[in-house]
Amino acid sequence: MSLPSPLAVVPFVSVENMMRLVLAIGVEEVLTALAAYIEEDFRRWDAFDKTPRVASHSLDGVIELMPTSDGRLYGFKYVNGHPKNTRDGKQTVTAFGVLSDVDSGYPILLSEMTILTALRTAATSAVAAKYLAPDNARVMAIIGNGAQSEFQALAFKALLGIDTLRLYDIDPAASRKCARNLAAKGFDITICPSCQEAVEGAGIITTVTADKQNATVLTDNMVGGGVHVNAIGGDCPGKTELHRDILLRSDIFVEFAPQTRIEGEIQQLAADHPVTELWQVMSGHREGRRSASQITLFDSVGFATEDFSALRYVRDQLMQTGLYDELDLLADPDEPRDLYGMLMRAAGPAL
Ligand SMILES: NC(=O)c1ccc[n+]([C@@H]2O[C@H](COP(=O)([O-])OP(=O)(O)OC[C@H]3O[C@@H](n4cnc5c(N)ncnc54)[C@H](O)[C@@H]3O)[C@@H](O)[C@H]2O)c1
């Protein structure tokens, strides 16, 4: 069989190449660069097709498709969320994604996105916190010390100067893993025996737990004035982390309200409860943090533009790093309408 033609080939970033790319550039450098891409795309919000992601729910999890386009490029991510998976040695969240050229509809990148999702989620949280967290915050509590947690810590270090971490997980082994992974990164780290103790003195509280139910990871008494809550783990119908009373005392910031009202912490509130979309703050239409005593809440669920931004970033690194494979993905007959002929010619003269 002949080699695939240039039109047949799509750059593919495997998990191995994603790891090599991130390590070559540096984790904090990648988080900082991703944050810039994500913010740039939030600032041109009107350019994007926006729709709540398409979710297929089952008893133990969800599989979602997250599409968007700016009219020039189209991107989508396939992502799952299965909190029970870690019991079987599998990830809670796995993902891959595609970036395409709108003009021809041809894919121009296929990439692993399990690692990229952790990076983009952390970068998005840190970008939001730049506008919402108290200026002097140096201490962050991280509740839930699983796959996403180290990425969150490093993004907040790189973008906000967080230097002290207070960790809590219902499974102490997860906290020990997180502390071990971050040991040489310049943090002062305390593993706490309870959530209540973890939030003490923290200017930022990140909740990043996985549980397929309405959990109350933070109770109302744990969140005092002036704190920024970065709530990551409540991202599905019937899956929340915060007590409703915290929401009622907070100014709430979301990615794309129609999606967050279905999936976020605010599913606990009336459908018209006031929220501010992040793009409004980033583009100066609405205020972020207004006072030292205000409680700000980023009700994060993850939105398609963040994945689009992340794929854009990865694509921009490909030529200089060469860290991709060429995937024979698109059938490319010599004559575009002779797809069948291409198939028959591949069989050779014997058939
Ligand atoms: N908002 C987003 O954009 C976004 C992106 C990625 C993942 N997520 C969500 O973030 C969450 C965490 O993802 P992950 O990949 O780190 O999962 P993970 O399973 O690797 O880790 C979750 C951790 O939470 C701990 N935990 C569960 N209940 C807890 C509780 N009540 N108190 C303290 N700790 C508790 C578990 O022991 C586990 O260590 C998931 O719910 C996932 O859906 C959101």
The ligand as a Gaussian input file, in Angstrom:
#p B3LYP/6-31G(d) Opt

LIG

0 1
 N      -14.659000      22.268000      36.567000
 C      -13.893000      21.669000      35.681000
 O      -13.563000      22.238000      34.649000
 C      -13.386000      20.298000      35.987000
 C      -12.350000      19.754000      35.194000
 C      -11.838000      18.508000      35.549000
 C      -12.382000      17.807000      36.627000
 N      -13.423000      18.369000      37.331000
 C      -14.003000      17.673000      38.482000
 O      -13.079000      17.759000      39.543000
 C      -13.287000      16.684000      40.443000
 C      -11.965000      16.051000      40.816000
 O      -11.403000      15.426000      39.672000
 P      -10.128000      14.507000      39.823000
 O       -9.751000      14.099000      38.441000
 O       -9.112000      15.179000      40.698000
 O      -10.783000      13.271000      40.628000
 P      -10.041000      12.195000      41.532000
 O      -11.023000      11.082000      41.670000
 O       -8.685000      11.915000      41.017000
 O       -9.865000      12.931000      42.957000
 C      -10.936000      13.305000      43.747000
 C      -10.513000      13.274000      45.210000
 O      -11.597000      13.804000      46.015000
 C      -11.595000      13.081000      47.238000
 N      -12.887000      13.299000      47.883000
 C      -14.100000      12.784000      47.544000
 N      -15.057000      13.263000      48.397000
 C      -14.418000      14.095000      49.261000
 C      -14.861000      14.883000      50.346000
 N      -16.135000      14.919000      50.723000
 N      -13.943000      15.636000      51.027000
 C      -12.633000      15.614000      50.658000
 N      -12.155000      14.869000      49.637000
 C      -13.037000      14.118000      48.946000
 C      -11.295000      11.654000      46.819000
 O      -10.835000      10.870000      47.906000
 C      -10.217000      11.874000      45.730000
 O       -8.920000      11.828000      46.268000
 C      -14.245000      15.732000      39.725000
 O      -15.538000      15.896000      40.298000
 C      -14.231000      16.191000      38.287000
 O      -15.457000      15.934000      37.641000
 C      -13.924000      19.588000      37.025000

